[in-house]
Amino acid sequence: MRKLRMLFLFAWVGLPAGSGAAPLRELFRRVDASVVEVRTVERTLAPLPQSGFVRAPGLGSGVLVSADGKVLTAAHVVQTSDRVEVAFVNGTVSRARVVGSIQRADLAVLQLEQVPAGIQPARLADSDALQVGDDVFIIGAPYGIGHSLSAGHIGGRRAPGLMVEGVTLELLQTDAAVNAGNSGGPMFNMDGKVVGIVSLILSRSGGFEGLGFAVTSNMAQKLLLDRPTFWTGVDAVLLTEDLARLFNLPQPAGLLIQRIAEGSPAVDWGMRAGTLRIAIGGQELLAGGDIILELGGISVSAESASLDRMYGYLTSLKPGDLVAVRVLRDGKVITLSGRARGL
């Protein structure tokens, strides 16, 4: 039997379900304008057997949550994107900047250059009030088919035992159909308020098989809307134990950089991304990039608390503050430095 795979998505789809098509139809019309397609471009390794790098388009979903242009989406949709655009249902397209991203929670917030006139932001609900069996619906762009509706129920509340920035990660399980393209899209309750941000599915086939998951709206509120945020533009893999020894780390843990977004703070600080595709124990990695050992005087460790301290340090920076990053590059430990930028 093939192993069950956990897949992060770029979308979601389905057929209306639940009690009463008319109320759902009205709810869709009320909130649909706040839902957006998130279109990205990033630099990535060319698919085998080609070599070198190519520009690859990406697609996700998101939801406008403030009148000044803040959009919630999934971190994996935008973390290393060189360019981000947001498209509204009325055809308006706006450039966007990533201003906050927490990969371990798979949450990100964008700031739009402009918001179309007459678009009402979606409102966030208290996700703690949801119970198993409650009706919910999702709007997104599954496989690029924008503003598709799926509906279902809350099938469970799952806490994987992970603390992120002092907040316990919680996922909402749903049977509302989701597929590639909906990642970052909103899950609504039957009051038309956002209760979750779509993140992943469990699948053997690669498509939707009845188990979708969204990060709760309360987590999004606490982590990205109620406190200072930061975006590094880095996607990295934590190296510990055997992997740490394999890469000859001078300490028990480090962060192997995979990709870096153009124009991101990581570029300002002189960091280097991976250049060579390798496979270790069935896990595909990009080698050849920097391995972060320490940031702002905080050493990388196997415990998530060190990552939280680093993120807290980054959010405390003021424009112009000096940032020091100690990395392992080509077998030598060096210190990179740069200045923090303003939002």
DASULQUI-V231462 format. One record per residue. N is the residue number from 0. RES is the residue in one small letter. PSI is psi as a letter, one per 30 degrees, with the letter a starting at -180 (999 if undefined). Layout:
N;RES;PSI  N;RES;PSI
//
This chain:
0;m;k  1;r;k  2;k;k  3;l;k  4;r;k  5;m;j  6;l;k  7;f;k  8;l;l  9;f;h  10;a;a  11;w;l  12;v;l  13;g;a  14;l;k  15;p;k  16;a;l  17;g;a  18;s;j  19;g;j  20;a;e  21;a;e  22;p;e  23;l;e  24;r;e  25;e;e  26;l;e  27;f;e  28;r;e  29;r;e  30;v;f  31;d;e  32;a;f  33;s;f  34;v;k  35;v;l  36;e;k  37;v;j  38;r;k  39;t;l  40;v;k  41;e;l  42;r;k  43;t;l  44;l;k  45;a;k  46;p;k  47;l;k  48;p;g  49;q;l  50;s;l  51;g;a  52;f;l  53;v;l  54;r;k  55;a;k  56;p;l  57;g;l  58;l;k  59;g;a  60;s;l  61;g;a  62;v;k  63;l;k  64;v;g  65;s;l  66;a;f  67;d;g  68;g;g  69;k;k  70;v;k  71;l;k  72;t;a  73;a;k  74;a;e  75;h;f  76;v;e  77;v;f  78;q;e  79;t;g  80;s;k  81;d;f  82;r;k  83;v;k  84;e;l  85;v;k  86;a;k  87;f;l  88;v;f  89;n;g  90;g;f  91;t;k  92;v;k  93;s;k  94;r;l  95;a;l  96;r;k  97;v;k  98;v;f  99;g;k  100;s;k  101;i;j  102;q;e  103;r;f  104;a;f  105;d;h  106;l;k  107;a;l  108;v;k  109;l;l  110;q;j  111;l;k  112;e;e  113;q;l  114;v;k  115;p;k  116;a;k  117;g;f  118;i;k  119;q;k  120;p;l  121;a;l  122;r;k  123;l;k  124;a;l  125;d;j  126;s;f  127;d;f  128;a;f  129;l;k  130;q;l  131;v;k  132;g;f  133;d;k  134;d;k  135;v;l  136;f;l  137;i;k  138;i;k  139;g;a  140;a;i  141;p;k  142;y;g  143;g;g  144;i;j  145;g;l  146;h;h  147;s;k  148;l;k  149;s;l  150;a;l  151;g;b  152;h;l  153;i;j  154;g;f  155;g;l  156;r;j  157;r;k  158;a;j  159;p;g  160;g;g  161;l;k  162;m;k  163;v;j  164;e;h  165;g;g  166;v;k  167;t;k  168;l;k  169;e;k  170;l;k  171;l;k  172;q;k  173;t;l  174;d;g  175;a;k  176;a;k  177;v;k  178;n;l  179;a;k  180;g;f  181;n;f  182;s;k  183;g;f  184;g;l  185;p;k  186;m;k  187;f;l  188;n;a  189;m;g  190;d;g  191;g;g  192;k;k  193;v;k  194;v;f  195;g;l  196;i;j  197;v;k  198;s;e  199;l;l  200;i;l  201;l;k  202;s;k  203;r;e  204;s;f  205;g;f  206;g;a  207;f;k  208;e;g  209;g;f  210;l;j  211;g;l  212;f;k  213;a;k  214;v;k  215;t;l  216;s;e  217;n;e  218;m;e  219;a;e  220;q;e  221;k;e  222;l;e  223;l;f  224;l;f  225;d;g  226;r;l  227;p;k  228;t;l  229;f;l  230;w;k  231;t;f  232;g;g  233;v;k  234;d;k  235;a;l  236;v;k  237;l;k  238;l;k  239;t;l  240;e;c  241;d;e  242;l;e  243;a;e  244;r;e  245;l;e  246;f;g  247;n;h  248;l;k  249;p;g  250;q;l  251;p;f  252;a;l  253;g;l  254;l;j  255;l;j  256;i;k  257;q;d  258;r;l  259;i;k  260;a;k  261;e;k  262;g;g  263;s;l  264;p;e  265;a;e  266;v;e  267;d;e  268;w;f  269;g;g  270;m;l  271;r;k  272;a;l  273;g;l  274;t;f  275;l;k  276;r;k  277;i;l  278;a;k  279;i;j  280;g;h  281;g;f  282;q;k  283;e;k  284;l;l  285;l;j  286;a;l  287;g;f  288;g;l  289;d;l  290;i;j  291;i;k  292;l;e  293;e;k  294;l;k  295;g;h  296;g;g  297;i;j  298;s;k  299;v;k  300;s;l  301;a;f  302;e;k  303;s;f  304;a;e  305;s;e  306;l;e  307;d;e  308;r;e  309;m;e  310;y;e  311;g;e  312;y;e  313;l;e  314;t;f  315;s;f  316;l;k  317;k;l  318;p;k  319;g;f  320;d;k  321;l;k  322;v;k  323;a;k  324;v;k  325;r;k  326;v;l  327;l;j  328;r;k  329;d;h  330;g;g  331;k;k  332;v;k  333;i;l  334;t;k  335;l;l  336;s;l  337;g;l  338;r;k  339;a;k  340;r;l  341;g;l  342;l;999
//
